[in-house]
Amino acid sequence: MVGKPVFAVAIMTIGLDLAIRVFAGNFYDVSPRSTGDPWGLSTFNLGRLIIGHRRIAAIVVAVAVLLALLAFFRYSRMGLAMRAAAFDQEVALIQGVSVSAVFAISWALASCCRPWPPVHQPRPGSLGPASYHRGLKALPVVVIAASTPSAARW
């Protein structure tokens, strides 16, 4: 998918997701599993303000992941390569960036970041085949980012 529009890559990703979901549903157990509540219903009182431990943990994890990704994209060679490939894949290829390696690393980063939102959701829920729609909520962001001028990116 090197050199293809971002929207085409997003549509290909959705198609691949649906194909893998059907394949996995035929061979593996896809019954929903409860994620539980790792922090319990404990609260922290700050004067008249009552904050749940779940909310504090979600904020701490979100800030830590944000800072880690910021440092990765800003200071590492692969982060610079990812930014270059996001800006213009052909120019990145000419400069010696392995765009296929960038795609592989971006898939790995996405798969590592995906399990965290259900853990920090407002109420304990379950993960199952029907929870894929949460990931599709990012599609409008991809479409808008693909249609904006390149000056708005990085």
SELORO-219092 format. One record per residue (C-alpha): x, y, z. Coordinates in steps of 0.05 Angstrom, whole numbers, plus 5000, padded with zeros to 4 digits. Layout:
N
<segu xx="X" yy="Y" zz="Z"/>
...
***
This chain:
154
<segu xx="5000" yy="5000" zz="5000"/>
<segu xx="5060" yy="5045" zz="4992"/>
<segu xx="5041" yy="5108" zz="4955"/>
<segu xx="4967" yy="5098" zz="4962"/>
<segu xx="4921" yy="5149" zz="4995"/>
<segu xx="4911" yy="5145" zz="5070"/>
<segu xx="4837" yy="5132" zz="5060"/>
<segu xx="4851" yy="5071" zz="5017"/>
<segu xx="4896" yy="5043" zz="5071"/>
<segu xx="4841" yy="5055" zz="5123"/>
<segu xx="4790" yy="5019" zz="5080"/>
<segu xx="4839" yy="4962" zz="5069"/>
<segu xx="4850" yy="4957" zz="5144"/>
<segu xx="4775" yy="4952" zz="5157"/>
<segu xx="4768" yy="4898" zz="5104"/>
<segu xx="4826" yy="4859" zz="5134"/>
<segu xx="4795" yy="4867" zz="5203"/>
<segu xx="4729" yy="4838" zz="5179"/>
<segu xx="4763" yy="4780" zz="5144"/>
<segu xx="4805" yy="4763" zz="5205"/>
<segu xx="4743" yy="4769" zz="5250"/>
<segu xx="4705" yy="4718" zz="5208"/>
<segu xx="4765" yy="4671" zz="5205"/>
<segu xx="4778" yy="4676" zz="5280"/>
<segu xx="4704" yy="4668" zz="5296"/>
<segu xx="4702" yy="4601" zz="5260"/>
<segu xx="4762" yy="4572" zz="5296"/>
<segu xx="4766" yy="4605" zz="5364"/>
<segu xx="4719" yy="4618" zz="5422"/>
<segu xx="4690" yy="4687" zz="5413"/>
<segu xx="4645" yy="4691" zz="5474"/>
<segu xx="4649" yy="4758" zz="5511"/>
<segu xx="4695" yy="4760" zz="5572"/>
<segu xx="4687" yy="4808" zz="5629"/>
<segu xx="4745" yy="4857" zz="5639"/>
<segu xx="4726" yy="4868" zz="5711"/>
<segu xx="4749" yy="4929" zz="5750"/>
<segu xx="4823" yy="4926" zz="5769"/>
<segu xx="4819" yy="4987" zz="5815"/>
<segu xx="4753" yy="4972" zz="5849"/>
<segu xx="4703" yy="5026" zz="5868"/>
<segu xx="4751" yy="5062" zz="5915"/>
<segu xx="4750" yy="5137" zz="5915"/>
<segu xx="4797" yy="5193" zz="5932"/>
<segu xx="4769" yy="5253" zz="5969"/>
<segu xx="4798" yy="5321" zz="5955"/>
<segu xx="4756" yy="5369" zz="5996"/>
<segu xx="4686" yy="5365" zz="5968"/>
<segu xx="4712" yy="5333" zz="5904"/>
<segu xx="4706" yy="5257" zz="5900"/>
<segu xx="4749" yy="5223" zz="5847"/>
<segu xx="4749" yy="5149" zz="5833"/>
<segu xx="4815" yy="5111" zz="5831"/>
<segu xx="4795" yy="5086" zz="5762"/>
<segu xx="4794" yy="5158" zz="5736"/>
<segu xx="4861" yy="5174" zz="5768"/>
<segu xx="4892" yy="5112" zz="5738"/>
<segu xx="4863" yy="5129" zz="5669"/>
<segu xx="4892" yy="5199" zz="5672"/>
<segu xx="4961" yy="5174" zz="5695"/>
<segu xx="4964" yy="5120" zz="5641"/>
<segu xx="4940" yy="5167" zz="5587"/>
<segu xx="4992" yy="5220" zz="5605"/>
<segu xx="5047" yy="5167" zz="5609"/>
<segu xx="5029" yy="5137" zz="5541"/>
<segu xx="5024" yy="5206" zz="5510"/>
<segu xx="5093" yy="5226" zz="5536"/>
<segu xx="5123" yy="5160" zz="5514"/>
<segu xx="5094" yy="5167" zz="5444"/>
<segu xx="5116" yy="5240" zz="5440"/>
<segu xx="5187" yy="5220" zz="5460"/>
<segu xx="5186" yy="5162" zz="5410"/>
<segu xx="5163" yy="5205" zz="5351"/>
<segu xx="5208" yy="5263" zz="5368"/>
<segu xx="5274" yy="5231" zz="5389"/>
<segu xx="5280" yy="5162" zz="5357"/>
<segu xx="5303" yy="5145" zz="5287"/>
<segu xx="5241" yy="5103" zz="5274"/>
<segu xx="5196" yy="5159" zz="5299"/>
<segu xx="5229" yy="5207" zz="5250"/>
<segu xx="5221" yy="5154" zz="5195"/>
<segu xx="5148" yy="5147" zz="5213"/>
<segu xx="5137" yy="5222" zz="5209"/>
<segu xx="5173" yy="5224" zz="5142"/>
<segu xx="5132" yy="5166" zz="5114"/>
<segu xx="5068" yy="5199" zz="5139"/>
<segu xx="5086" yy="5264" zz="5104"/>
<segu xx="5106" yy="5234" zz="5036"/>
<segu xx="5120" yy="5160" zz="5025"/>
<segu xx="5157" yy="5167" zz="4959"/>
<segu xx="5205" yy="5219" zz="4986"/>
<segu xx="5216" yy="5176" zz="5048"/>
<segu xx="5233" yy="5116" zz="5003"/>
<segu xx="5283" yy="5159" zz="4964"/>
<segu xx="5316" yy="5180" zz="5029"/>
<segu xx="5325" yy="5107" zz="5049"/>
<segu xx="5267" yy="5098" zz="5097"/>
<segu xx="5237" yy="5028" zz="5095"/>
<segu xx="5163" yy="5046" zz="5089"/>
<segu xx="5143" yy="4973" zz="5098"/>
<segu xx="5181" yy="4972" zz="5165"/>
<segu xx="5146" yy="5036" zz="5184"/>
<segu xx="5079" yy="5004" zz="5169"/>
<segu xx="5098" yy="4943" zz="5210"/>
<segu xx="5119" yy="4986" zz="5270"/>
<segu xx="5056" yy="5027" zz="5265"/>
<segu xx="5013" yy="4963" zz="5265"/>
<segu xx="5053" yy="4939" zz="5326"/>
<segu xx="5043" yy="5005" zz="5362"/>
<segu xx="4968" yy="5004" zz="5347"/>
<segu xx="4961" yy="4933" zz="5372"/>
<segu xx="4998" yy="4951" zz="5436"/>
<segu xx="4955" yy="5012" zz="5449"/>
<segu xx="4889" yy="4979" zz="5433"/>
<segu xx="4878" yy="4939" zz="5497"/>
<segu xx="4882" yy="5000" zz="5544"/>
<segu xx="4816" yy="5037" zz="5530"/>
<segu xx="4770" yy="4980" zz="5554"/>
<segu xx="4809" yy="4976" zz="5619"/>
<segu xx="4797" yy="5050" zz="5633"/>
<segu xx="4725" yy="5055" zz="5608"/>
<segu xx="4676" yy="5090" zz="5655"/>
<segu xx="4643" yy="5026" zz="5678"/>
<segu xx="4668" yy="4955" zz="5674"/>
<segu xx="4646" yy="4920" zz="5612"/>
<segu xx="4663" yy="4861" zz="5568"/>
<segu xx="4705" yy="4851" zz="5507"/>
<segu xx="4676" yy="4810" zz="5452"/>
<segu xx="4664" yy="4807" zz="5377"/>
<segu xx="4613" yy="4863" zz="5381"/>
<segu xx="4663" yy="4913" zz="5411"/>
<segu xx="4698" yy="4926" zz="5345"/>
<segu xx="4656" yy="4988" zz="5333"/>
<segu xx="4699" yy="5025" zz="5384"/>
<segu xx="4758" yy="5021" zz="5337"/>
<segu xx="4717" yy="5047" zz="5279"/>
<segu xx="4705" yy="5112" zz="5315"/>
<segu xx="4774" yy="5134" zz="5291"/>
<segu xx="4754" yy="5130" zz="5217"/>
<segu xx="4728" yy="5202" zz="5213"/>
<segu xx="4795" yy="5226" zz="5241"/>
<segu xx="4832" yy="5188" zz="5186"/>
<segu xx="4786" yy="5217" zz="5132"/>
<segu xx="4794" yy="5289" zz="5158"/>
<segu xx="4870" yy="5281" zz="5166"/>
<segu xx="4875" yy="5254" zz="5095"/>
<segu xx="4836" yy="5312" zz="5066"/>
<segu xx="4873" yy="5368" zz="5102"/>
<segu xx="4934" yy="5403" zz="5073"/>
<segu xx="5001" yy="5373" zz="5091"/>
<segu xx="5019" yy="5435" zz="5133"/>
<segu xx="4969" yy="5411" zz="5185"/>
<segu xx="5008" yy="5346" zz="5194"/>
<segu xx="5068" yy="5346" zz="5240"/>
***
